[in-house]
Amino acid sequence: MTIERYSMNLDKWLSGYASGDDEVQCLFDYRPIGHSTERFEELKSYQLNHDDLRQALHEYHQQFEYNDMQLAQIEKLKDQNATVVVGGQQAGLFTGPIYTIAKALTIIQKAKVEQERLQTPVIPVFWIAGEDHDIDEVNHVYVHSTTGSVKRVKYTGETKAGAPVTHQPLDKEAMEKMIDEILIALGETDHTKSLRDKLQQFATRSRTFTHFFAEMMSWIFKDEGLVLIDPEEPIFRKLMGNIFEALLLQNDDVRQSFAKSSERMEEQGEEPFIALSKDHAHLFYHIDGYREKLVANEDGTLSISDHRFNQSSKQWANEAQEYPERFSSNVFTRPFVQEQVLPVLYFVAGPGEIKYWSMLKPLFHQFNRKVPPVTLRLQQTFVNRRSEKGIRISQKTPLEIVSEGTRARREELKEQYHKVDSEKLYERSVSLLEEAEKEMREALLSFSRSEERYSDRRLNEMKRTFESMRDRIDSWQYHKANVDINKLTHAEAHLSPNGKPQERMLTIVQVINEMGIERLRTLLFSATFEEYQHLVYYE
């Protein structure tokens, strides 16, 4: 079992955040590491109904097959000092890209560390962004196929345009077809049959996209009890009525908070990390199965974007209190809603999310709350046995292959076996051919100019013969090098599919098919937790 650790490769802004640079840190209330005790004491002063949250989570998790440890984690909320480490992601099919697993792992590991430090219950919670309505972001996966290509496999079942993902029904036949297409592309292994059976079982059990996502996450992390919450589910929306009411009653100030954040980013020479129109009320309204943006009008009223349902903030607030399931947050208000529903000790974010969170301080302060500590998720790369051979040949680390590629090494290998300059030989041979052909061409054309096409065709045929001979010379002289070059090409495509980091492209289904679910679980929890690490797991 081999796990390698590397420091994360962060851009300038994120490096400033990680190192506590004042220009970046002033956008937050806490530094990313070492403030859990202070945050814990702060949470004690807030009023949060742990019992209502515990009952809602307990009821929600009854539907999942692998819920024993989840229910045990939820019971920790009986302690009024219990807190959570939370992070979230869209409900991509088959859990989406691998970084979803990295985020969940970070949440679990961080919760364990803080529970040990504080000697009080800390629960790992994954916030499923079920209210998101962009189906094209979650309806496909990428796999590195046995042919060496990166294959996109898309769900072909019928979907509801504009509907939140939580309300997207799952077509069983379409899912079975997608499962088969993925596994055929990946190729048969010792783990394929059991994996196919498990995925088809989840497809049969699941009503919606988010249900399937939740079943898979519960299964992968069944021994850890990763608690899930889908805010689009009515059982959780009931907990949010007061929150939506406050955001609507104070919507002028909410929009002003966003404007302040944007101005502050511009003063620092940065483009705002969240770009939204000035009239966005930072909430959505659900009607007829669609999610419509709420906008502010010049007369002080709010309406959905086509000016339907035009009414005062007070009227909207009353509706939110009575029918909270009709409302949902946007990227700016979602963290505040989380803060009001959960006792958030830490938020685990991806690189882009941390930048979004840098704009939230005015909103939180508007409601006399602090932005919780935000820490960066781990990064992951998985190396299968075939790719491991390519890595050895490359004389690079896996991360160097991702950032630099293997072209230079491939050229170096070719040069080692280079004996005949086949290209120069080909060019010289063609030159002699054209010189010899010229005299015969002229003789033929002296009888009939119509023979010019015939002459061109025959000359091209002879050139193709020389091309074929050149290629066969290269095939023989580079035969040994090509074996290693193919391994390099495979490793690069596996570690950096389509030129992007593996964790941002491939699905965890690929890894489970290669090593099996038990091996995956063992690897994930073998390494001790450290911040700002990129972990490379070898099959």
Secondary structure, DSSP 4 states (H G I P E B T S, - for coil): -EEEEEE----HHHHHHHHT-HHHHTTSSS-SSS-HHHHHHHHHTS---HHHHHHHHHHHHTT-SS-HHHHHHHHGGGSTT-EEEEEEE---GGGSBTHHHHHHHHHHHHHHHHHHHHTS-EEEEEEE-TT---GGGTSEEEEE-TTSSEEEEE--S---TT--GGG-BPPHHHHHHHHHHHHHHH---TTHHHHHHHHHHHHHH-SBHHHHHHHHHHHHTTTTT-EEE-TTSHHHHGGGHHHHHHHHHTHHHHHHHHHHHHHHHHHTT---SS---TTEEEEEEEETTEEEEEEE-TTS-EEETTS-S-B-HHHHHHHHHH-GGGEEE-TTTHHHHHHHHS-EEEEEE-HHHHHHHTT-HHHHHHTT-PPPPEEEPPEEEEE-HHHHHHHHHHTS-HHHHHHH-SHHHHHHHHHHT--S-HHHHHHHHHHHHHHHHHHHHHHHHTT-GGGHHHHHHHHHHHHHHHHHHHHHHHHHHTHHHHHHHHHHHHHHHHHSGGGS-GGGTBBHHHHHHHH-HHHHHHHHTTSPP-TTEEEEEE-
